[in-house]
Amino acid sequence: MNRRPLVTWQLFVRTASLQRKRAVLTIAAITWGTVSILLLLAFGQGLKEQLMRGRRGMGENIAVIWPGNTSKVWQGLPTGRPVRLRMEDIDFLRARMPDVEIAGEMTDWSALVTWGTKTLNEPLVASNWQFGEIRNHFAQPGGRFLDALDEAQKRRVVFLGDHLAREIFGKVQPVGKRITINSLPYTVIGVMEHKMQMGSYGPPDENHAVVPITTFAAQMSRQYLNDLVIKVRRPGLMAGALERLRHVLAAKYRFDPADEQAISVWDTVKSSQTMDNLTLGIQLFLGLMGALTLFIGGIGVANIMYAVVKERTREIGVQMALGAKRGWITGPIVMQGLVYTLVGGATGMIISVVLVLLIGLIPTSGNQALEFLGKPQLSWPISVATAVILGMIGTAAGYFPARRAAEVDPAESLRYE
């Protein structure tokens, strides 16, 4: 029967029991490093997910197009000509771009919204029924967004942002109530589900009201659009869709497709790529800070192991002179470094999980700073990677001092003071 593992373990236990204070301090250093790296990366992950959630609040894979004035001479026509998009352009574009969702917008930036004795000046958006899905306007239970019949029949119905609904109705259920917008009666059919929104081309969605574009155009005698919003199925299709849209509108309104001032575009897919790079940079920075803290803890373990070897030089010499095998010398030292590291790492992981759970219980509703930062999220891949790094640090911290111990000359070590 091979008794080497048992002997190695007994030697390790004996050594560790004689150096309890040193063992506790070493484990504490590794624990602190583990807590640091896991919490930093958890906060980075939470911030990343919150930024993604806020980005989705405005809509995913969308672009906003505004008409402008031509800045290039084209086919004999001068510069400075206004490009005015009309309601008919929505169907015109849909017929030529069937794989792209398109909605137009007309806006009244200061509409009078009245219920009972309360009147507010709020933004009013008129759009197609597809606008809800494009811009992620989801209704709270009991309500709905605009539908195709609302638009076709020019119904006087309105969908309210959640903050606007609270401002007007307080604790009263808004759905089914009659309000007036610019002195015209509308029925509330839905209230927007609260969402975090980062980025906008107007007031936050929670503050505006949405009505059918056909109703608004008929009542206000308007035909010109403030802007167009398009949505593609996946990010890679956006560049091609915008290129086609430019050529379609350029052919109709006779301007150079390369004239960026004729129509202005906000491509949120491109903005999202920039945001992804930013969040990746933040995560790498936080991970680097945590890794350096953990690395310093590993250096501390290695220094302690070297100190152990130095203190035990005479003892090791005696053992080797009496015929101790090389593995009996190196084994306990390697095991000591590895066990200290793994115990500290496991303790740090447990503390990190508890802290993340406790921080997750802190309410963030109504606090914009906390909502922006989000709640820390521990990632299993990150935890596994941390465990692997800890194992490597522990092995290295024990191996090199152990190799030095095994190279001790018994004759020299017996004369060591």
C-alpha positions in Angstrom: 0.0 0.0 0.0 1.4 3.4 -1.0 1.6 5.5 2.2 3.2 8.6 0.6 -0.1 10.7 0.3 -0.9 9.9 4.0 2.6 10.8 5.1 2.5 14.0 3.1 -0.8 15.0 4.6 0.4 14.3 8.2 3.5 16.4 7.6 1.3 19.2 6.2 -1.1 19.1 9.2 1.8 19.2 11.7 3.4 22.2 10.0 0.1 24.1 9.6 -0.8 23.5 13.3 2.5 25.0 14.4 1.9 28.1 12.3 -1.7 28.9 12.9 -1.4 32.7 12.9 0.6 32.7 9.7 -2.0 30.4 8.1 -4.9 32.6 9.1 -3.2 35.8 7.7 -2.3 34.0 4.5 -5.9 32.7 4.0 -7.2 36.2 4.9 -5.1 37.8 2.1 -6.4 35.3 -0.5 -9.9 35.8 0.8 -9.6 39.6 0.4 -8.2 39.2 -3.1 -11.0 36.8 -4.2 -13.7 39.1 -2.8 -12.2 42.1 -4.6 -12.0 40.4 -8.0 -15.5 38.8 -7.8 -17.2 42.0 -6.5 -15.5 44.2 -9.1 -16.5 41.9 -11.9 -20.0 41.4 -10.5 -20.5 45.2 -10.5 -19.1 45.4 -14.0 -21.5 42.7 -15.2 -24.4 44.4 -13.5 -23.6 47.7 -15.1 -23.2 46.0 -18.5 -26.6 44.3 -18.2 -28.2 47.5 -17.0 -26.8 49.4 -20.0 -28.1 46.7 -22.3 -31.5 46.9 -20.6 -31.5 50.7 -21.0 -30.5 50.4 -24.6 -33.4 48.0 -25.3 -35.8 50.4 -23.7 -35.7 52.7 -26.7 -35.9 49.7 -29.1 -33.5 47.1 -30.6 -32.0 47.3 -34.0 -33.6 50.5 -34.9 -32.6 53.7 -36.7 -34.2 57.2 -36.8 -34.3 59.2 -40.0 -34.9 63.0 -40.1 -35.5 65.0 -43.2 -33.1 67.9 -43.9 -31.9 70.1 -46.7 -29.8 69.1 -49.7 -26.1 70.2 -49.5 -25.0 68.9 -53.0 -26.0 69.9 -56.5 -27.8 67.0 -58.1 -29.0 66.6 -61.7 -29.0 70.3 -62.2 -30.9 71.1 -59.0 -29.4 73.5 -56.5 -28.4 73.0 -52.9 -30.5 74.0 -50.0 -33.7 72.3 -51.2 -35.8 71.0 -48.2 -36.6 67.3 -48.2 -40.1 66.9 -46.6 -41.3 63.4 -45.8 -45.0 62.7 -46.1 -47.4 60.2 -44.7 -47.6 58.5 -48.1 -43.8 57.8 -47.8 -44.5 55.2 -45.2 -46.3 52.9 -47.5 -44.0 53.9 -50.4 -41.0 52.6 -48.4 -42.8 49.5 -47.1 -43.6 48.4 -50.6 -39.9 48.7 -51.6 -38.4 47.4 -48.3 -40.8 44.6 -47.2 -38.2 43.1 -44.8 -38.0 46.3 -42.7 -40.5 47.5 -40.2 -41.2 51.2 -40.7 -43.2 53.8 -38.7 -43.6 57.5 -39.2 -43.9 60.1 -36.4 -45.6 63.4 -36.1 -45.0 65.3 -32.9 -46.6 68.0 -30.9 -44.0 68.9 -28.3 -46.4 70.8 -26.0 -49.8 69.3 -26.2 -52.5 70.2 -23.6 -53.5 67.0 -21.8 -56.5 67.5 -19.5 -58.4 65.2 -17.1 -60.9 66.8 -14.7 -59.3 69.9 -13.3 -55.7 68.9 -14.1 -53.9 70.1 -17.2 -50.4 69.4 -18.3 -48.2 70.4 -21.2 -46.7 67.2 -22.5 -45.2 65.8 -25.7 -47.7 64.1 -28.0 -46.5 61.5 -30.6 -48.6 60.3 -33.5 -47.5 57.1 -35.2 -48.5 53.9 -36.8 -49.6 50.9 -34.8 -46.2 49.1 -35.5 -44.5 51.8 -33.4 -45.2 50.0 -30.2 -43.2 46.9 -31.2 -40.5 49.0 -32.8 -39.9 51.2 -29.8 -40.8 48.6 -27.1 -43.9 50.3 -25.8 -45.4 47.4 -23.9 -48.7 47.9 -22.1 -49.4 47.3 -18.4 -51.9 44.5 -17.6 -55.4 45.5 -18.5 -54.4 47.8 -21.4 -53.0 47.7 -24.9 -51.1 49.7 -27.5 -52.6 51.0 -30.7 -53.7 48.4 -33.3 -54.4 48.4 -37.0 -58.1 49.2 -36.6 -57.3 52.2 -34.5 -55.2 53.6 -37.3 -57.5 52.5 -40.2 -60.6 54.0 -38.5 -58.9 57.1 -37.1 -60.0 56.3 -33.6 -59.5 58.8 -30.8 -57.5 56.6 -28.5 -54.3 57.3 -26.6 -51.5 55.3 -25.0 -49.9 57.0 -22.1 -46.3 56.8 -20.7 -46.3 55.5 -17.2 -44.9 58.7 -15.6 -47.5 60.9 -17.5 -50.3 58.6 -16.4 -49.2 59.0 -12.7 -49.0 62.7 -13.1 -52.5 63.0 -14.5 -54.4 60.3 -12.7 -52.4 59.7 -9.5 -53.6 56.3 -8.1 -56.7 56.2 -10.3 -56.8 53.4 -13.0 -56.4 55.3 -16.3 -57.5 52.7 -18.8 -61.0 53.4 -20.1 -61.0 57.1 -18.9 -61.6 60.0 -21.1 -59.1 62.8 -21.4 -58.8 65.8 -23.7 -55.7 66.5 -25.8 -55.7 70.0 -27.3 -59.4 70.2 -26.4 -60.3 67.0 -28.3 -61.6 63.9 -26.4 -59.5 60.7 -26.4 -60.0 57.4 -24.6 -57.1 55.9 -22.7 -56.5 52.3 -23.9 -53.2 51.6 -22.2 -50.4 52.7 -20.0 -46.7 51.8 -20.8 -45.0 49.2 -18.6 -42.2 51.0 -16.8 -38.9 50.6 -18.6 -35.4 51.9 -18.2 -34.4 53.9 -21.2 -31.0 55.2 -22.1 -30.8 57.4 -25.1 -33.6 59.2 -26.8 -34.3 61.6 -29.7 -36.9 63.4 -27.7 -38.4 63.4 -24.2 -38.3 60.1 -22.3 -41.0 57.7 -23.4 -42.5 57.6 -20.0 -43.5 61.3 -20.4 -45.3 61.2 -23.7 -48.7 60.2 -25.1 -49.1 58.2 -28.4 -52.1 58.5 -30.7 -52.9 57.0 -34.2 -51.1 59.0 -36.9 -54.2 59.0 -39.1 -56.3 60.6 -36.3 -53.7 63.2 -35.6 -53.1 64.1 -39.3 -56.9 64.5 -39.9 -57.5 66.6 -36.8 -54.4 68.8 -37.2 -54.4 68.9 -41.0 -50.8 67.7 -41.2 -49.2 65.5 -43.8 -45.5 66.0 -43.1 -43.6 63.7 -40.9 -41.1 64.7 -38.2 -39.1 61.5 -38.7 -39.2 57.9 -39.6 -38.2 54.9 -37.4 -37.1 51.6 -39.0 -36.3 48.3 -37.4 -34.4 45.4 -38.9 -34.5 41.7 -37.8 -30.8 41.6 -36.8 -28.0 44.1 -36.4 -26.1 43.0 -39.5 -28.9 44.1 -41.8 -29.0 47.7 -40.7 -26.3 49.1 -43.0 -27.9 47.5 -46.1 -31.4 48.8 -45.0 -30.2 52.3 -44.6 -28.4 52.2 -47.9 -31.6 51.1 -49.7 -33.7 53.7 -47.8 -31.3 56.5 -48.9 -31.5 55.4 -52.6 -35.3 55.0 -52.5 -35.9 58.5 -51.0 -33.2 60.0 -53.2 -34.9 58.7 -56.3 -38.2 60.2 -55.2 -37.0 63.5 -53.9 -34.2 63.9 -56.4 -31.1 64.3 -54.2 -27.7 62.7 -54.1 -27.9 59.4 -52.1 -24.5 60.3 -50.5 -25.8 63.6 -49.3 -25.9 63.1 -45.5 -27.6 66.5 -44.9 -30.6 65.7 -47.1 -31.6 63.0 -44.5 -29.9 62.6 -41.1 -29.7 59.1 -39.6 -29.2 57.9 -36.0 -28.1 54.3 -36.4 -28.6 52.8 -32.9 -26.8 49.6 -34.0 -23.6 51.5 -34.5 -24.1 53.3 -31.2 -24.7 49.9 -29.5 -21.3 48.7 -30.8 -19.6 51.7 -29.3 -21.4 51.0 -26.0 -20.4 47.3 -26.1 -16.8 48.4 -26.5 -17.1 50.8 -23.6 -18.6 48.2 -21.3 -16.0 45.7 -22.3 -13.3 48.2 -21.5 -14.9 48.8 -18.0 -15.0 45.1 -17.3 -11.4 44.6 -18.4 -10.3 47.5 -16.2 -12.2 46.2 -13.2 -11.0 42.6 -13.8 -7.4 43.9 -14.1 -7.7 45.7 -10.7 -9.2 42.6 -9.1 -6.6 40.3 -10.7 -3.7 42.5 -9.4 -5.2 42.3 -5.9 -5.4 38.6 -6.2 -1.9 38.4 -7.6 -0.5 40.4 -4.6 -2.2 37.9 -2.3 -0.5 35.1 -4.3 2.9 36.8 -3.8 2.1 36.9 -0.1 1.6 33.2 -0.1 4.8 32.6 -2.0 6.8 34.8 0.4 5.3 32.9 3.4 6.3 29.6 1.8 9.8 30.8 1.2 9.9 31.9 4.9 8.8 28.5 5.9 11.5 26.9 3.9 14.1 29.2 5.3 13.0 28.5 8.9 12.9 24.8 8.3 16.3 24.6 6.5 18.0 22.8 9.4 15.0 20.5 9.9 14.9 19.7 6.1 18.6 18.9 6.2 18.2 16.5 9.1 15.3 14.8 7.2 17.3 14.4 4.0 20.4 13.1 6.0 18.2 10.4 7.5 17.0 9.4 4.0 13.8 11.3 3.6 12.5 11.1 0.0 12.3 14.2 -2.2 8.5 14.0 -2.3 8.3 14.1 1.5 10.1 17.4 1.5 8.3 19.1 -1.4 4.8 17.6 -0.9 3.9 19.3 2.4 5.1 22.7 1.1 3.2 22.5 -2.2 0.1 21.2 -0.3 0.4 24.0 2.2 0.4 26.7 -0.5 -2.4 25.1 -2.4 -4.6 24.5 0.6 -4.1 28.0 1.9 -5.0 29.4 -1.5 -8.1 27.2 -2.1 -9.5 27.7 1.5 -9.0 31.5 1.1 -10.6 31.4 -2.4 -13.6 29.3 -1.2 -14.1 31.7 1.7 -13.9 34.7 -0.6 -16.4 33.2 -3.0 -18.9 32.5 -0.2 -18.5 36.1 1.2 -18.9 37.5 -2.4 -22.2 35.5 -3.0 -23.6 36.7 0.4 -22.7 40.3 -0.3 -24.1 40.2 -3.9 -27.4 38.7 -2.5 -27.6 41.4 0.2 -26.9 44.2 -2.2 -29.5 42.8 -4.5 -32.1 43.3 -1.8 -31.5 47.1 -1.8 -34.5 48.7 -3.6 -33.5 50.8 -6.7 -36.9 52.0 -7.8 -37.1 55.7 -7.9 -33.3 56.2 -7.5 -31.9 57.1 -10.8 -28.2 56.5 -9.7 -28.9 53.0 -8.4 -31.1 52.2 -11.5 -28.3 53.3 -13.7 -25.6 51.2 -11.9 -27.8 48.1 -11.7 -27.4 45.3 -9.3 -24.2 43.2 -9.2 -24.4 39.9 -11.0 -22.0 37.0 -10.4 -21.1 35.1 -13.5 -20.4 31.4 -13.3 -17.8 31.5 -16.0 -16.0 34.3 -14.1 -16.2 32.2 -10.9 -14.8 29.2 -12.6 -12.0 31.2 -14.1 -11.2 32.7 -10.7 -11.1 29.2 -9.2 -8.6 28.1 -11.9 -6.5 31.1 -11.3 -6.5 30.5 -7.6 -5.4 26.9 -8.2 -2.5 28.1 -10.4 -1.4 30.7 -7.9 -1.5 28.2 -5.0 0.4 25.6 -7.0 3.1 28.1 -8.1 3.3 29.6 -4.6 4.1 26.2 -3.2 6.1 24.7 -6.0 9.0 27.1 -6.2 9.8 27.2 -2.5 9.3 23.4 -2.5 11.9 23.0 -5.3 14.3 25.2 -3.3 13.8 23.0 -0.3 14.5 19.8 -2.3 17.8 21.3 -3.5 19.1 21.9 0.0 22.5 20.2 0.6 22.1 18.2 3.8 25.7 19.0 4.9 25.2 22.7 4.3 21.7 22.8 6.0 23.1 21.2 9.2 25.5 24.1 9.5 22.7 26.6 8.8 22.0 29.1 11.7 
